[in-house]
Amino acid sequence: MNRLGFILSSIVFALAVASSTLFVVDQRQFGVVFALGQIKDVITEPGLNFKLPPPFQNVSYIDKRLLTLDSTDNEPVLTAEKQRVVIDWYVRWRISEPTEYIRNVGTTEAAGASQLNRVVRNAFQEEINKRTVKELLSVKREALMQDVKDEVLSQVRGAKPWGVDVIDVRITRVDYVDAITESVYRRMEAERKRVANELRSTGAAEGEKIRADADRQREVTIANAYRDAQKIKGEGDAEAARLYSDAFGRDPQFAQFYRSLDAYKVSFSKKSDVMVMDPASSEFFKALRGAVPASPASVKK
């Protein structure tokens, strides 16, 4: 019985030792084999691999994928004209040389991200200090990001290479600090109101000018029309007077009779009209008292 237990224990121990000598490297990782704290081998290809059991050899894994580092610092940065701005940025990077990375940076991706964050932040501060806000928001923004990328690459590829590649550096936001942003908004609002009031004043003045011109043209048109009407009326009255004079000059008695009829028509235009006089002695009713004498023209006939 004791012999069977010893055999089973030996088999289990052998399996444990055998399993500790095998490790699998994923296609997304580097496998780094350490021997007594020193880098023994770097496995770059995925698959099953062998090593000595601990504590003689250990294995560590490092991500080989493209990593993204986002800014977490909201400290304002001064521009060339001493304006305080806050920027958001991100960096795309990857570990390319695991040996150099472990020796000069650390054994985890977090260690590289921490140091890279510091380098990128300092590079942005240095480059933004050389540029104005207008340049940060204009076409020179691309040049700024390229200069920052070049500065970061010079740092990570210096005397002690980090074993990383910086693929891209991008600015996602440039904004004033809250206090300045509020004042800028107020100033923009005041400017827009000033422009709006100026446009309203200009429009009101132009409207008054148009209305005054229209009123003047109306008065001129009415005056000209009245003048022309009075002229035509005067010409008509003159022509009528001429015709009456010509017609009445041929037969004065008929003219007198015709004028008497017109006078009667005007005097008795309403039923309520009353005239108090003596018809027998008044010349007004002469045409009604008797026949009209024959005209000279009828006598000649």
KANOR-V294853 format. One record per residue. N is the residue number from 1. SS is DSSP state (a for helix, b for strand, c for the rest). OMEGA is omega in whole degrees, -180 to 180 (* if undefined). Layout:
[[N,SS,OMEGA] [N,SS,OMEGA]]
This chain:
[[1,c,178] [2,a,-180] [3,a,178] [4,a,178] [5,a,179] [6,a,-180] [7,a,180] [8,a,179] [9,a,180] [10,a,179] [11,a,179] [12,a,179] [13,a,180] [14,a,178] [15,a,179] [16,a,179] [17,a,-180] [18,a,-179] [19,a,179] [20,a,179] [21,c,180] [22,b,174] [23,b,-178] [24,b,176] [25,b,178] [26,c,-179] [27,c,178] [28,c,-172] [29,b,164] [30,b,173] [31,b,-177] [32,b,-179] [33,b,180] [34,b,174] [35,b,-179] [36,c,176] [37,c,180] [38,b,179] [39,b,-179] [40,b,-176] [41,b,176] [42,b,-179] [43,b,-178] [44,c,-178] [45,c,179] [46,c,177] [47,b,180] [48,b,-178] [49,b,-178] [50,b,176] [51,c,175] [52,c,-179] [53,c,175] [54,c,4] [55,c,-177] [56,c,178] [57,b,176] [58,b,-180] [59,b,177] [60,b,-176] [61,b,178] [62,b,-178] [63,b,179] [64,c,-178] [65,c,176] [66,c,-176] [67,b,179] [68,b,177] [69,b,179] [70,b,179] [71,c,178] [72,c,-176] [73,c,179] [74,c,178] [75,c,-180] [76,c,179] [77,b,180] [78,b,176] [79,c,-179] [80,c,178] [81,c,175] [82,c,174] [83,c,-179] [84,b,-180] [85,b,176] [86,b,-179] [87,b,170] [88,b,-178] [89,b,172] [90,b,-179] [91,b,172] [92,b,-176] [93,b,177] [94,b,176] [95,b,-177] [96,c,-179] [97,c,-176] [98,a,-178] [99,a,179] [100,a,-179] [101,a,-178] [102,a,-178] [103,a,-172] [104,a,-177] [105,c,-177] [106,c,-177] [107,c,-180] [108,c,177] [109,a,-180] [110,a,179] [111,a,178] [112,a,179] [113,a,-180] [114,a,-179] [115,a,179] [116,a,178] [117,a,179] [118,a,-178] [119,a,-179] [120,a,179] [121,a,179] [122,a,180] [123,a,178] [124,a,179] [125,a,-179] [126,a,-177] [127,a,-180] [128,a,177] [129,c,-179] [130,c,-172] [131,c,177] [132,c,179] [133,a,179] [134,a,179] [135,a,178] [136,a,-176] [137,a,-176] [138,c,-177] [139,c,179] [140,a,177] [141,a,178] [142,a,179] [143,a,178] [144,a,-178] [145,a,178] [146,a,178] [147,a,178] [148,a,179] [149,a,179] [150,a,180] [151,a,180] [152,a,179] [153,a,178] [154,a,179] [155,a,-175] [156,a,178] [157,c,-177] [158,c,-177] [159,c,176] [160,c,-176] [161,c,-180] [162,c,-176] [163,c,179] [164,b,173] [165,b,175] [166,b,-174] [167,b,-175] [168,b,175] [169,b,-176] [170,b,171] [171,b,179] [172,b,-179] [173,b,171] [174,b,-177] [175,b,173] [176,b,172] [177,c,-171] [178,a,-177] [179,a,-180] [180,a,180] [181,a,179] [182,a,180] [183,a,178] [184,a,178] [185,a,179] [186,a,179] [187,a,177] [188,a,179] [189,a,179] [190,a,179] [191,a,179] [192,a,178] [193,a,178] [194,a,179] [195,a,180] [196,a,179] [197,a,178] [198,a,178] [199,a,178] [200,a,179] [201,a,179] [202,a,179] [203,a,179] [204,a,179] [205,a,179] [206,a,178] [207,a,177] [208,a,178] [209,a,-180] [210,a,179] [211,a,179] [212,a,179] [213,a,178] [214,a,178] [215,a,179] [216,a,179] [217,a,178] [218,a,180] [219,a,179] [220,a,180] [221,a,179] [222,a,-180] [223,a,179] [224,a,179] [225,a,179] [226,a,178] [227,a,180] [228,a,179] [229,a,179] [230,a,179] [231,a,179] [232,a,178] [233,a,178] [234,a,178] [235,a,178] [236,a,178] [237,a,180] [238,a,179] [239,a,178] [240,a,178] [241,a,179] [242,a,180] [243,a,177] [244,a,-179] [245,a,-180] [246,a,-179] [247,a,-177] [248,a,178] [249,a,179] [250,a,-178] [251,c,-176] [252,a,-179] [253,a,177] [254,a,178] [255,a,179] [256,a,179] [257,a,-179] [258,a,179] [259,a,177] [260,a,178] [261,a,177] [262,a,179] [263,a,177] [264,a,-178] [265,a,-179] [266,a,-176] [267,a,-176] [268,c,-178] [269,c,-180] [270,c,179] [271,c,-177] [272,c,-180] [273,c,-179] [274,c,179] [275,c,-177] [276,c,178] [277,c,179] [278,c,-178] [279,c,-176] [280,c,-176] [281,c,-177] [282,c,176] [283,a,-177] [284,a,-178] [285,a,-179] [286,a,-179] [287,a,-180] [288,a,-175] [289,a,-177] [290,c,-179] [291,c,179] [292,c,179] [293,c,-179] [294,c,-179] [295,c,180] [296,a,-179] [297,a,-179] [298,a,179] [299,a,-180] [300,a,177] [301,c,*]]
